[in-house]
Amino acid sequence: MSSALADEPTKPSVPSQTYPAAKIEAPASAEKLVLIRQFLRAIGRQDQLDSASFLERYAIPGGVMWPIKPGSQITEDLRSGFERRMSALKSAYEKHRATYQKAYEDHVNWEFTEDELAKIVTFLESRVGKHYLDGRWRMEAYTETNTEDIEQGIVAEAQASLAK
């Protein structure tokens, strides 16, 4: 190996981008904004933005809004405790809701052309597209469940190899 090559810094592995973002900086036209909102609705993100359900992880027992110390007992009803915390999160979120909406709309505008969005939305709203969306989350959930033991074994084997 030549010394010139040996002196070059190694670059981290970066996944290839076969389909890079459209990188559209101009604001979306009214027509494209309609497509963006259809896209967000089709993928389920709009419901999450409307309901603040993406914040649920903070309201579950053990989440940052419900710290539980090891060995302590939960004295609050889980359902009402969760609902109380979600209510507080939704209230705090409301003043930021428009910012979240704009952030998603701006990124979808930046990522896809109007023509791409029209094709994507047509697909996602079709019977096959809806099946794809439903099937995608089931595939991930079932596969992760069915391989959980294998994954734990992989981690345990890797940890053991590091201890050597």
QUIUR-V597968 format. One record per residue. N is the residue number from 1. PHI is phi in whole degrees, -180 to 180 (NA if undefined). PSI is psi in whole degrees, -180 to 180 (NA if undefined). NEAR is the number of other C-alpha atoms within 12 Angstrom. Layout:
n: [N;N]
phi: [PHI;PHI]
psi: [PSI;PSI]
near: [NEAR;NEAR]
//
This chain:
n: [1;2;3;4;5;6;7;8;9;10;11;12;13;14;15;16;17;18;19;20;21;22;23;24;25;26;27;28;29;30;31;32;33;34;35;36;37;38;39;40;41;42;43;44;45;46;47;48;49;50;51;52;53;54;55;56;57;58;59;60;61;62;63;64;65;66;67;68;69;70;71;72;73;74;75;76;77;78;79;80;81;82;83;84;85;86;87;88;89;90;91;92;93;94;95;96;97;98;99;100;101;102;103;104;105;106;107;108;109;110;111;112;113;114;115;116;117;118;119;120;121;122;123;124;125;126;127;128;129;130;131;132;133;134;135;136;137;138;139;140;141;142;143;144;145;146;147;148;149;150;151;152;153;154;155;156;157;158;159;160;161;162;163;164]
phi: [NA;-73;-67;-63;-69;-66;-82;-71;-69;-81;-97;-66;-70;-119;-60;-71;-107;-67;-123;-68;-60;-68;57;-85;-91;-68;-58;-67;-69;-59;-66;-69;-61;-61;-64;-60;-70;-64;-61;-61;-68;-61;-85;90;-69;-62;-61;-66;-68;-69;-98;65;-64;-66;-92;-55;-58;-80;-96;-77;-53;95;-72;-64;-91;-143;-66;-124;-78;-54;85;-87;-100;-81;-105;-103;-61;-61;-65;-69;-65;-63;-62;-63;-69;-64;-62;-65;-64;-62;-63;-69;-70;-53;-73;-108;-57;-63;-66;-62;-58;-64;-61;-68;-62;-63;-70;-62;-60;-68;-76;-121;-77;-63;-63;-61;-61;-58;-68;-64;-63;-58;-64;-63;-86;-78;-59;-66;-64;-64;-62;-58;-62;-67;-66;-62;-70;-65;-58;-63;-64;-68;-65;-62;-65;-73;-114;-57;-64;-64;-62;-62;-65;-61;-64;-62;-64;-65;-62;-64;-67;-72;-76;-77]
psi: [136;154;-29;-42;-38;-29;-14;137;146;140;140;150;126;130;141;147;93;-36;84;162;150;-24;49;116;-27;145;150;142;167;-40;-42;-36;-38;-45;-41;-44;-35;-42;-49;-38;-45;-39;-3;-6;-36;-42;-39;-40;-40;-37;-11;20;-21;-12;-2;-34;-25;-20;-10;152;130;-14;174;-23;-2;61;136;120;144;133;-8;157;142;124;-5;144;130;-45;-50;-32;-43;-48;-39;-44;-40;-38;-43;-41;-44;-40;-45;-33;-34;-39;-13;-3;-45;-34;-43;-46;-48;-39;-45;-45;-43;-41;-42;-40;-43;-37;-43;147;166;-40;-44;-46;-42;-44;-42;-47;-43;-45;-51;-31;-8;167;-45;-40;-42;-40;-42;-48;-45;-45;-33;-49;-35;-43;-47;-46;-49;-42;-44;-41;-45;-17;7;-45;-40;-45;-42;-37;-40;-45;-44;-43;-42;-42;-42;-38;-31;-28;-14;NA]
near: [7;7;7;8;9;9;9;10;8;9;6;6;6;7;8;7;8;6;11;13;16;19;16;20;16;14;20;25;17;13;17;27;27;20;30;39;30;27;32;31;24;28;27;22;23;25;18;22;29;21;21;29;23;22;27;27;18;25;28;26;27;20;18;17;22;23;17;16;12;8;6;10;13;16;12;16;13;17;15;15;23;25;22;22;28;28;22;19;27;25;16;14;24;19;13;17;23;17;14;21;28;22;17;24;32;26;25;34;34;26;23;29;28;26;17;22;30;22;19;25;29;19;21;25;25;15;15;16;20;21;18;18;22;19;16;16;16;15;16;15;14;13;16;15;14;14;15;15;13;14;15;15;13;14;14;14;14;13;12;11;10;9;8;7]
//
